Amino acid sequence: MSRSSSAKNHYITLGVSVDASLSKIKSAYRTLAKQFHPDCNQDLTDHEAIAAINQAYEILGNPDSRAHYDRSLGLHRADHTPPYKTRSADGMDEDRRLERWHRLVYQPIGTIVEEILNQLDEQIELLAADPYDDELLEGFETYLEASRLGYATAQQCFRKVSNPNAAAGVTSYLYHCLNALSDGIEELHYFTLNFDDRHLHTGKELWRRAAEMYHHAQDGMASLNGFY
């Protein structure tokens, strides 16, 4: 059976068990993304494979969508704990709690994410002139280091205030966005060490996923605008 023909079962697509941890799912996705990406394998005949892999990871990499998918398979488990769980009430009503979270968490993280995402194409274009040029490579590494610092700052933002119940979905999307950015930074760093284009392609794919998750977070936040 080809991998694309098993796409309806996302666990089979990624080659993981139904009890696989998030880290195991992430590792399987990264391995397959390198193997099946057409830019990395010009002889690839199954052109739908990367689409199936991306779809499987989009579902299984998100605790909420994974739980829903598991229920559709008849797997009724309560072990997919969402990241950054909502903490206990802090004496504020929900609309004030959401307003504070939007101001102290969502907005700063959004600024950081947009700054990191919007620079990648330009940075790669500059480096493409001569990847072996020390000055160009140093500029690219400076960008990656700034991205690491931005990621660390965004992680700190999550711990500033309690996550309101109304923003649980948005929080999950932001988490997965930052997770993809972290993995992408690592892949792009590997490229600067060995100039293997597979790392560059995987890094760009992870950037694409981060942008997708961020857009979902924006849509979720837009639906809450009237809430506070």
Secondary structure as a PSIPRED ss2 file (coil, helix, strand):
# PSIPRED VFORMAT (PSIPRED V4.0)

   1 M C   1.000  0.000  0.000
   2 S C   1.000  0.000  0.000
   3 R C   1.000  0.000  0.000
   4 S H   0.000  1.000  0.000
   5 S H   0.000  1.000  0.000
   6 S H   0.000  1.000  0.000
   7 A C   1.000  0.000  0.000
   8 K C   1.000  0.000  0.000
   9 N C   1.000  0.000  0.000
  10 H H   0.000  1.000  0.000
  11 Y H   0.000  1.000  0.000
  12 I H   0.000  1.000  0.000
  13 T H   0.000  1.000  0.000
  14 L H   0.000  1.000  0.000
  15 G C   1.000  0.000  0.000
  16 V C   1.000  0.000  0.000
  17 S C   1.000  0.000  0.000
  18 V C   1.000  0.000  0.000
  19 D C   1.000  0.000  0.000
  20 A C   1.000  0.000  0.000
  21 S C   1.000  0.000  0.000
  22 L H   0.000  1.000  0.000
  23 S H   0.000  1.000  0.000
  24 K H   0.000  1.000  0.000
  25 I H   0.000  1.000  0.000
  26 K H   0.000  1.000  0.000
  27 S H   0.000  1.000  0.000
  28 A H   0.000  1.000  0.000
  29 Y H   0.000  1.000  0.000
  30 R H   0.000  1.000  0.000
  31 T H   0.000  1.000  0.000
  32 L H   0.000  1.000  0.000
  33 A H   0.000  1.000  0.000
  34 K H   0.000  1.000  0.000
  35 Q H   0.000  1.000  0.000
  36 F H   0.000  1.000  0.000
  37 H C   1.000  0.000  0.000
  38 P C   1.000  0.000  0.000
  39 D C   1.000  0.000  0.000
  40 C C   1.000  0.000  0.000
  41 N C   1.000  0.000  0.000
  42 Q C   1.000  0.000  0.000
  43 D C   1.000  0.000  0.000
  44 L C   1.000  0.000  0.000
  45 T C   1.000  0.000  0.000
  46 D C   1.000  0.000  0.000
  47 H C   1.000  0.000  0.000
  48 E C   1.000  0.000  0.000
  49 A H   0.000  1.000  0.000
  50 I H   0.000  1.000  0.000
  51 A H   0.000  1.000  0.000
  52 A H   0.000  1.000  0.000
  53 I H   0.000  1.000  0.000
  54 N H   0.000  1.000  0.000
  55 Q H   0.000  1.000  0.000
  56 A H   0.000  1.000  0.000
  57 Y H   0.000  1.000  0.000
  58 E H   0.000  1.000  0.000
  59 I H   0.000  1.000  0.000
  60 L H   0.000  1.000  0.000
  61 G C   1.000  0.000  0.000
  62 N C   1.000  0.000  0.000
  63 P H   0.000  1.000  0.000
  64 D H   0.000  1.000  0.000
  65 S H   0.000  1.000  0.000
  66 R H   0.000  1.000  0.000
  67 A H   0.000  1.000  0.000
  68 H H   0.000  1.000  0.000
  69 Y H   0.000  1.000  0.000
  70 D H   0.000  1.000  0.000
  71 R H   0.000  1.000  0.000
  72 S H   0.000  1.000  0.000
  73 L C   1.000  0.000  0.000
  74 G C   1.000  0.000  0.000
  75 L C   1.000  0.000  0.000
  76 H C   1.000  0.000  0.000
  77 R C   1.000  0.000  0.000
  78 A C   1.000  0.000  0.000
  79 D C   1.000  0.000  0.000
  80 H C   1.000  0.000  0.000
  81 T C   1.000  0.000  0.000
  82 P C   1.000  0.000  0.000
  83 P C   1.000  0.000  0.000
  84 Y C   1.000  0.000  0.000
  85 K C   1.000  0.000  0.000
  86 T C   1.000  0.000  0.000
  87 R C   1.000  0.000  0.000
  88 S C   1.000  0.000  0.000
  89 A C   1.000  0.000  0.000
  90 D C   1.000  0.000  0.000
  91 G C   1.000  0.000  0.000
  92 M C   1.000  0.000  0.000
  93 D C   1.000  0.000  0.000
  94 E H   0.000  1.000  0.000
  95 D H   0.000  1.000  0.000
  96 R H   0.000  1.000  0.000
  97 R H   0.000  1.000  0.000
  98 L H   0.000  1.000  0.000
  99 E H   0.000  1.000  0.000
 100 R H   0.000  1.000  0.000
 101 W H   0.000  1.000  0.000
 102 H H   0.000  1.000  0.000
 103 R H   0.000  1.000  0.000
 104 L H   0.000  1.000  0.000
 105 V H   0.000  1.000  0.000
 106 Y H   0.000  1.000  0.000
 107 Q H   0.000  1.000  0.000
 108 P H   0.000  1.000  0.000
 109 I H   0.000  1.000  0.000
 110 G H   0.000  1.000  0.000
 111 T H   0.000  1.000  0.000
 112 I H   0.000  1.000  0.000
 113 V H   0.000  1.000  0.000
 114 E H   0.000  1.000  0.000
 115 E H   0.000  1.000  0.000
 116 I H   0.000  1.000  0.000
 117 L H   0.000  1.000  0.000
 118 N H   0.000  1.000  0.000
 119 Q H   0.000  1.000  0.000
 120 L H   0.000  1.000  0.000
 121 D H   0.000  1.000  0.000
 122 E H   0.000  1.000  0.000
 123 Q H   0.000  1.000  0.000
 124 I H   0.000  1.000  0.000
 125 E H   0.000  1.000  0.000
 126 L H   0.000  1.000  0.000
 127 L H   0.000  1.000  0.000
 128 A H   0.000  1.000  0.000
 129 A C   1.000  0.000  0.000
 130 D C   1.000  0.000  0.000
 131 P C   1.000  0.000  0.000
 132 Y C   1.000  0.000  0.000
 133 D C   1.000  0.000  0.000
 134 D H   0.000  1.000  0.000
 135 E H   0.000  1.000  0.000
 136 L H   0.000  1.000  0.000
 137 L H   0.000  1.000  0.000
 138 E H   0.000  1.000  0.000
 139 G H   0.000  1.000  0.000
 140 F H   0.000  1.000  0.000
 141 E H   0.000  1.000  0.000
 142 T H   0.000  1.000  0.000
 143 Y H   0.000  1.000  0.000
 144 L H   0.000  1.000  0.000
 145 E H   0.000  1.000  0.000
 146 A H   0.000  1.000  0.000
 147 S H   0.000  1.000  0.000
 148 R H   0.000  1.000  0.000
 149 L H   0.000  1.000  0.000
 150 G H   0.000  1.000  0.000
 151 Y H   0.000  1.000  0.000
 152 A H   0.000  1.000  0.000
 153 T H   0.000  1.000  0.000
 154 A H   0.000  1.000  0.000
 155 Q H   0.000  1.000  0.000
 156 Q H   0.000  1.000  0.000
 157 C H   0.000  1.000  0.000
 158 F H   0.000  1.000  0.000
 159 R C   1.000  0.000  0.000
 160 K C   1.000  0.000  0.000
 161 V C   1.000  0.000  0.000
 162 S C   1.000  0.000  0.000
 163 N C   1.000  0.000  0.000
 164 P C   1.000  0.000  0.000
 165 N H   0.000  1.000  0.000
 166 A H   0.000  1.000  0.000
 167 A H   0.000  1.000  0.000
 168 A H   0.000  1.000  0.000
 169 G H   0.000  1.000  0.000
 170 V H   0.000  1.000  0.000
 171 T H   0.000  1.000  0.000
 172 S H   0.000  1.000  0.000
 173 Y H   0.000  1.000  0.000
 174 L H   0.000  1.000  0.000
 175 Y H   0.000  1.000  0.000
 176 H H   0.000  1.000  0.000
 177 C H   0.000  1.000  0.000
 178 L H   0.000  1.000  0.000
 179 N H   0.000  1.000  0.000
 180 A H   0.000  1.000  0.000
 181 L H   0.000  1.000  0.000
 182 S H   0.000  1.000  0.000
 183 D H   0.000  1.000  0.000
 184 G H   0.000  1.000  0.000
 185 I H   0.000  1.000  0.000
 186 E H   0.000  1.000  0.000
 187 E H   0.000  1.000  0.000
 188 L H   0.000  1.000  0.000
 189 H H   0.000  1.000  0.000
 190 Y H   0.000  1.000  0.000
 191 F H   0.000  1.000  0.000
 192 T H   0.000  1.000  0.000
 193 L H   0.000  1.000  0.000
 194 N H   0.000  1.000  0.000
 195 F C   1.000  0.000  0.000
 196 D C   1.000  0.000  0.000
 197 D H   0.000  1.000  0.000
 198 R H   0.000  1.000  0.000
 199 H H   0.000  1.000  0.000
 200 L H   0.000  1.000  0.000
 201 H H   0.000  1.000  0.000
 202 T H   0.000  1.000  0.000
 203 G H   0.000  1.000  0.000
 204 K H   0.000  1.000  0.000
 205 E H   0.000  1.000  0.000
 206 L H   0.000  1.000  0.000
 207 W H   0.000  1.000  0.000
 208 R H   0.000  1.000  0.000
 209 R H   0.000  1.000  0.000
 210 A H   0.000  1.000  0.000
 211 A H   0.000  1.000  0.000
 212 E H   0.000  1.000  0.000
 213 M H   0.000  1.000  0.000
 214 Y H   0.000  1.000  0.000
 215 H H   0.000  1.000  0.000
 216 H H   0.000  1.000  0.000
 217 A H   0.000  1.000  0.000
 218 Q H   0.000  1.000  0.000
 219 D H   0.000  1.000  0.000
 220 G H   0.000  1.000  0.000
 221 M H   0.000  1.000  0.000
 222 A H   0.000  1.000  0.000
 223 S C   1.000  0.000  0.000
 224 L C   1.000  0.000  0.000
 225 N C   1.000  0.000  0.000
 226 G C   1.000  0.000  0.000
 227 F C   1.000  0.000  0.000
 228 Y C   1.000  0.000  0.000
